[in-house]
């Protein structure tokens, strides 16, 4: 079975340089698409210009940096990596008054796998500063550019350590039903009681077959093609 692997500082001295903008996303090539029951699958390669053997990546020939295949169904996305691990992401929505309302992953509060309950919270990359707690540093640490980069974590109540959401990926293959509980953060605790939890049910039947399809797709010759035949690619993003 597949192993489981998700300021500005004002001073009299000259203003420090702003952190550099994040690099543009690396292009991805879709090399396979398919469906199995209620699951839709897509295989992708992440492309980088240059050869991995050259430190400065000065060459222009494209090479494969990474390869993965994902399966989607009713609010979750399970990705199988080329190395064999799994990753799990939440992207759910509900229909209200005839319109779809996207549920934010930061509002995910609980999940149940075949009835086994897990607490859920979001953690930010900026919570880890990289600085030692008992050392005095001469300058203020610049605000992290990753403050909006948040990851979901889970734990079994009561009081166990928080683990990455991907920790549950292997359990998905043995479970029959995943329930996702969402509740928006209470802005004013004195204003009243919390809103009721919104639950999304994700049946997991067919997931193992979908991921087996993904493994075969990643082993196919199409996975090594920059322009795979018969697969329409999404339009390139507009650069401003």
C-alpha positions as a Markdown table, in Angstrom:
| # | Residue | x | y | z |
|---|---|---|---|---|
| 1 | Unk | 0.0 | 0.0 | 0.0 |
| 2 | Unk | 1.2 | 3.5 | -0.7 |
| 3 | Unk | 3.0 | 5.2 | 2.2 |
| 4 | Unk | 1.7 | 8.4 | 3.6 |
| 5 | Unk | 3.6 | 11.0 | 3.2 |
| 6 | Unk | 1.0 | 19.2 | 3.5 |
| 7 | Unk | 6.8 | 45.7 | 7.6 |
| 8 | Unk | 7.7 | 48.2 | 7.1 |
| 9 | Unk | 10.3 | 49.3 | 9.7 |
| 10 | Unk | 10.6 | 53.0 | 10.3 |
| 11 | Unk | 14.0 | 54.2 | 11.7 |
| 12 | Unk | 16.4 | 57.0 | 11.5 |
| 13 | Unk | 18.8 | 54.8 | 9.6 |
| 14 | Unk | 18.2 | 54.2 | 5.9 |
| 15 | Unk | 15.2 | 52.0 | 5.2 |
| 16 | Unk | 16.0 | 48.4 | 4.7 |
| 17 | Unk | 15.3 | 47.0 | 1.2 |
| 18 | Unk | 11.9 | 45.3 | 0.8 |
| 19 | Unk | 12.0 | 41.5 | 0.5 |
| 20 | Unk | 12.2 | 40.4 | -3.1 |
| 21 | Unk | 8.9 | 39.3 | -4.7 |
| 22 | Unk | 8.3 | 35.6 | -4.9 |
| 23 | Unk | 9.4 | 34.0 | -8.1 |
| 24 | Unk | 6.8 | 33.2 | -10.7 |
| 25 | Unk | 5.3 | 29.8 | -10.5 |
| 26 | Unk | 7.1 | 27.1 | -12.5 |
| 27 | Unk | 5.1 | 25.9 | -15.6 |
| 28 | Unk | 3.2 | 22.7 | -15.4 |
| 29 | Unk | 2.4 | 20.3 | -18.2 |
| 30 | Unk | -0.7 | 18.1 | -18.0 |
| 31 | Unk | 0.2 | 14.7 | -19.4 |
| 32 | Unk | -2.9 | 12.7 | -18.5 |
| 33 | Unk | -6.6 | 13.2 | -17.7 |
| 34 | Unk | -9.1 | 10.6 | -16.7 |
| 35 | Unk | -12.1 | 9.7 | -14.5 |
| 36 | Unk | -13.1 | 6.7 | -12.4 |
| 37 | Unk | -16.6 | 6.8 | -10.9 |
| 38 | Unk | -17.0 | 10.1 | -9.1 |
| 39 | Unk | -13.2 | 10.8 | -9.2 |
| 40 | Unk | -11.5 | 12.9 | -11.8 |
| 41 | Unk | -7.7 | 12.5 | -12.2 |
| 42 | Unk | -5.0 | 14.6 | -13.8 |
| 43 | Unk | -1.2 | 13.9 | -14.1 |
| 44 | Unk | 1.2 | 16.8 | -14.1 |
| 45 | Unk | 4.9 | 17.5 | -14.5 |
| 46 | Unk | 6.5 | 20.7 | -13.1 |
| 47 | Unk | 8.9 | 22.1 | -15.7 |
| 48 | Unk | 12.1 | 24.2 | -15.1 |
| 49 | Unk | 14.4 | 25.7 | -17.7 |
| 50 | Unk | 18.0 | 24.5 | -17.5 |
| 51 | Unk | 19.7 | 21.3 | -16.5 |
| 52 | Unk | 19.6 | 20.1 | -12.9 |
| 53 | Unk | 23.3 | 19.3 | -13.2 |
| 54 | Unk | 24.3 | 22.9 | -13.8 |
| 55 | Unk | 24.4 | 25.1 | -10.7 |
| 56 | Unk | 23.3 | 28.3 | -12.4 |
| 57 | Unk | 20.7 | 26.6 | -14.6 |
| 58 | Unk | 22.1 | 28.5 | -17.5 |
| 59 | Unk | 20.9 | 26.1 | -20.2 |
| 60 | Unk | 17.5 | 26.7 | -21.8 |
| 61 | Unk | 16.3 | 23.2 | -22.4 |
| 62 | Unk | 13.3 | 22.3 | -20.2 |
| 63 | Unk | 13.7 | 19.5 | -17.6 |
| 64 | Unk | 11.3 | 17.9 | -15.2 |
| 65 | Unk | 11.6 | 19.2 | -11.6 |
| 66 | Unk | 8.7 | 17.1 | -10.2 |
| 67 | Unk | 5.8 | 14.8 | -11.2 |
| 68 | Unk | 2.5 | 14.1 | -9.5 |
| 69 | Unk | -1.0 | 13.0 | -10.2 |
| 70 | Unk | -4.1 | 14.2 | -8.4 |
| 71 | Unk | -7.6 | 12.8 | -7.9 |
| 72 | Unk | -10.5 | 15.2 | -7.1 |
| 73 | Unk | -13.9 | 14.5 | -5.6 |
| 74 | Unk | -16.5 | 16.7 | -3.7 |
| 75 | Unk | -14.1 | 19.0 | -1.9 |
| 76 | Unk | -10.9 | 17.1 | -1.6 |
| 77 | Unk | -7.8 | 16.7 | -3.7 |
| 78 | Unk | -5.5 | 13.7 | -3.1 |
| 79 | Unk | -2.2 | 13.8 | -4.9 |
| 80 | Unk | 0.1 | 10.8 | -5.4 |
| 81 | Unk | 3.8 | 11.9 | -5.8 |
| 82 | Unk | 6.3 | 10.3 | -8.1 |
| 83 | Unk | 8.2 | 8.9 | -5.1 |
| 84 | Unk | 5.0 | 7.1 | -3.9 |
| 85 | Unk | 3.8 | 9.3 | -1.1 |
| 86 | Unk | 0.4 | 11.0 | -0.8 |
| 87 | Unk | -0.7 | 14.6 | -0.1 |
| 88 | Unk | -4.2 | 15.9 | 0.8 |
| 89 | Unk | -5.8 | 19.3 | 0.2 |
| 90 | Unk | -9.2 | 20.7 | 1.0 |
| 91 | Unk | -11.1 | 22.7 | -1.6 |
| 92 | Unk | -14.8 | 22.5 | -0.8 |
| 93 | Unk | -18.0 | 24.4 | -1.6 |
| 94 | Unk | -21.7 | 24.4 | -0.8 |
| 95 | Unk | -24.8 | 25.6 | -2.7 |
| 96 | Unk | -26.8 | 28.4 | -1.0 |
| 97 | Unk | -29.8 | 30.0 | -2.7 |
| 98 | Unk | -28.8 | 28.4 | -6.0 |
| 99 | Unk | -25.2 | 29.7 | -5.9 |
| 100 | Unk | -22.0 | 28.1 | -4.9 |
| 101 | Unk | -20.2 | 29.4 | -1.9 |
| 102 | Unk | -16.6 | 28.4 | -1.5 |
| 103 | Unk | -15.7 | 27.2 | 2.0 |
| 104 | Unk | -12.3 | 28.4 | 3.1 |
| 105 | Unk | -9.8 | 25.8 | 4.3 |
| 106 | Unk | -9.0 | 28.2 | 7.2 |
| 107 | Unk | -12.5 | 27.6 | 8.5 |
| 108 | Unk | -12.1 | 23.8 | 8.6 |
| 109 | Unk | -12.6 | 22.9 | 12.3 |
| 110 | Unk | -13.0 | 19.1 | 12.3 |
| 111 | Unk | -13.0 | 16.0 | 10.1 |
| 112 | Unk | -14.2 | 12.5 | 10.7 |
| 113 | Unk | -12.8 | 9.4 | 9.0 |
| 114 | Unk | -15.3 | 6.6 | 9.4 |
| 115 | Unk | -16.4 | 8.3 | 12.6 |
| 116 | Unk | -12.9 | 8.8 | 14.0 |
| 117 | Unk | -12.8 | 12.5 | 15.0 |
| 118 | Unk | -9.8 | 14.9 | 14.3 |
| 119 | Unk | -9.5 | 18.5 | 15.3 |
| 120 | Unk | -8.2 | 20.8 | 12.5 |
| 121 | Unk | -6.4 | 24.2 | 12.6 |
| 122 | Unk | -4.3 | 26.3 | 10.2 |
| 123 | Unk | -0.7 | 27.1 | 10.9 |
| 124 | Unk | 1.4 | 29.8 | 9.2 |
| 125 | Unk | 4.9 | 29.5 | 7.9 |
| 126 | Unk | 5.6 | 32.8 | 9.7 |
| 127 | Unk | 5.1 | 31.0 | 13.1 |
| 128 | Unk | 8.6 | 29.6 | 12.7 |
| 129 | Unk | 11.1 | 32.5 | 12.7 |
| 130 | Unk | 14.4 | 30.6 | 12.5 |
| 131 | Unk | 15.8 | 32.6 | 15.3 |
| 132 | Unk | 17.0 | 31.2 | 18.6 |
| 133 | Unk | 14.9 | 32.3 | 21.6 |
| 134 | Unk | 17.9 | 33.0 | 23.9 |
| 135 | Unk | 20.0 | 35.1 | 21.6 |
| 136 | Unk | 19.7 | 38.9 | 21.3 |
| 137 | Unk | 19.7 | 40.0 | 17.6 |
| 138 | Unk | 20.9 | 43.5 | 16.7 |
| 139 | Unk | 18.1 | 44.3 | 14.2 |
| 140 | Unk | 14.5 | 43.6 | 13.9 |
| 141 | Unk | 13.6 | 40.5 | 11.9 |
| 142 | Unk | 11.9 | 41.5 | 8.6 |
| 143 | Unk | 8.3 | 40.4 | 8.2 |
| 144 | Unk | 8.1 | 37.1 | 6.5 |
| 145 | Unk | 6.8 | 37.1 | 3.0 |
| 146 | Unk | 5.1 | 33.8 | 3.8 |
| 147 | Unk | 2.6 | 35.1 | 6.3 |
| 148 | Unk | -0.3 | 34.1 | 4.0 |
| 149 | Unk | 1.2 | 30.7 | 3.3 |
| 150 | Unk | -0.9 | 28.5 | 5.7 |
| 151 | Unk | -1.1 | 24.8 | 6.2 |
| 152 | Unk | -3.7 | 22.6 | 7.7 |
| 153 | Unk | -2.8 | 20.5 | 10.8 |
| 154 | Unk | -4.8 | 17.8 | 12.6 |
| 155 | Unk | -4.7 | 16.1 | 16.0 |
| 156 | Unk | -6.7 | 13.5 | 17.9 |
| 157 | Unk | -8.4 | 15.0 | 20.9 |
| 158 | Unk | -7.6 | 15.5 | 23.7 |
| 159 | Unk | -4.3 | 17.2 | 23.6 |
| 160 | Unk | -2.2 | 15.2 | 21.1 |
| 161 | Unk | 0.5 | 16.9 | 19.0 |
| 162 | Unk | -0.6 | 18.7 | 15.9 |
| 163 | Unk | 0.4 | 16.8 | 12.7 |
| 164 | Unk | 0.3 | 17.8 | 9.0 |
| 165 | Unk | -3.0 | 17.1 | 7.2 |
| 166 | Unk | -1.1 | 14.8 | 4.9 |
| 167 | Unk | -0.6 | 12.4 | 7.8 |
| 168 | Unk | -4.1 | 11.1 | 7.2 |
| 169 | Unk | -3.6 | 10.5 | 3.5 |
| 170 | Unk | -2.8 | 6.7 | 3.9 |
| 171 | Unk | -5.9 | 6.3 | 6.1 |
| 172 | Unk | -8.1 | 7.6 | 3.3 |
| 173 | Unk | -7.4 | 4.3 | 1.4 |
| 174 | Unk | -8.9 | 2.3 | 4.2 |
| 175 | Unk | -11.8 | 4.6 | 5.0 |
| 176 | Unk | -15.3 | 4.7 | 3.4 |
| 177 | Unk | -16.4 | 8.2 | 4.3 |
| 178 | Unk | -14.7 | 11.5 | 5.1 |
| 179 | Unk | -16.8 | 14.3 | 6.8 |
| 180 | Unk | -15.5 | 17.8 | 6.8 |
| 181 | Unk | -16.8 | 20.3 | 9.4 |
| 182 | Unk | -16.5 | 24.0 | 8.6 |
| 183 | Unk | -17.3 | 27.0 | 10.9 |
| 184 | Unk | -16.3 | 30.6 | 10.2 |
| 185 | Unk | -14.1 | 32.2 | 12.9 |
| 186 | Unk | -16.0 | 34.1 | 15.5 |
| 187 | Unk | -15.0 | 37.8 | 15.2 |
| 188 | Unk | -16.7 | 39.0 | 18.4 |
| 189 | Unk | -17.1 | 36.3 | 21.0 |
| 190 | Unk | -19.5 | 38.6 | 23.0 |
| 191 | Unk | -21.9 | 39.0 | 20.0 |
| 192 | Unk | -23.5 | 35.6 | 20.4 |
| 193 | Unk | -23.1 | 31.9 | 19.9 |
| 194 | Unk | -21.1 | 30.4 | 17.2 |
| 195 | Unk | -22.7 | 29.5 | 13.9 |
| 196 | Unk | -23.6 | 25.8 | 13.5 |
| 197 | Unk | -21.0 | 23.6 | 11.8 |
| 198 | Unk | -21.3 | 23.1 | 8.0 |
| 199 | Unk | -20.6 | 19.5 | 7.1 |
| 200 | Unk | -19.5 | 18.2 | 3.7 |
| 201 | Unk | -19.5 | 14.4 | 3.1 |
| 202 | Unk | -16.9 | 12.9 | 0.7 |
| 203 | Unk | -17.5 | 9.2 | 0.0 |
| 204 | Unk | -14.1 | 7.5 | -0.5 |
| 205 | Unk | -15.1 | 4.5 | -2.6 |
| 206 | Unk | -13.0 | 4.2 | -5.7 |
| 207 | Unk | -10.1 | 6.3 | -4.3 |
| 208 | Unk | -7.7 | 3.3 | -4.4 |
| 209 | Unk | -8.6 | 2.7 | -8.1 |
| 210 | Unk | -8.2 | 6.4 | -8.9 |
| 211 | Unk | -4.7 | 6.4 | -7.4 |
| 212 | Unk | -3.8 | 3.2 | -9.2 |
| 213 | Unk | -4.7 | 4.9 | -12.5 |
| 214 | Unk | -2.4 | 7.8 | -11.4 |
| 215 | Unk | 0.5 | 5.5 | -10.8 |
| 216 | Unk | 0.1 | 3.9 | -14.3 |
| 217 | Unk | -0.2 | 7.4 | -15.9 |
| 218 | Unk | 3.1 | 8.5 | -14.3 |
| 219 | Unk | 4.8 | 5.4 | -15.6 |
| 220 | Unk | 3.5 | 6.0 | -19.2 |
| 221 | Unk | 5.6 | 7.5 | -22.0 |
| 222 | Unk | 3.3 | 10.5 | -22.0 |
| 223 | Unk | 4.6 | 11.6 | -18.6 |
| 224 | Unk | 8.0 | 12.4 | -20.2 |
| 225 | Unk | 6.6 | 14.6 | -23.0 |
| 226 | Unk | 6.7 | 18.4 | -23.0 |
| 227 | Unk | 3.8 | 18.3 | -25.6 |
| 228 | Unk | 1.8 | 15.2 | -24.8 |
| 229 | Unk | -0.5 | 14.2 | -27.7 |
| 230 | Unk | -4.2 | 14.5 | -27.3 |
| 231 | Unk | -4.0 | 16.5 | -24.0 |
| 232 | Unk | -5.2 | 20.1 | -24.2 |
| 233 | Unk | -3.2 | 22.5 | -22.0 |
| 234 | Unk | -4.7 | 25.4 | -20.0 |
| 235 | Unk | -3.8 | 28.9 | -21.3 |
| 236 | Unk | -0.5 | 30.4 | -20.0 |
| 237 | Unk | -1.1 | 33.1 | -17.4 |
| 238 | Unk | -0.9 | 36.7 | -18.6 |
| 239 | Unk | 2.3 | 38.4 | -17.5 |
| 240 | Unk | 1.9 | 42.0 | -16.4 |
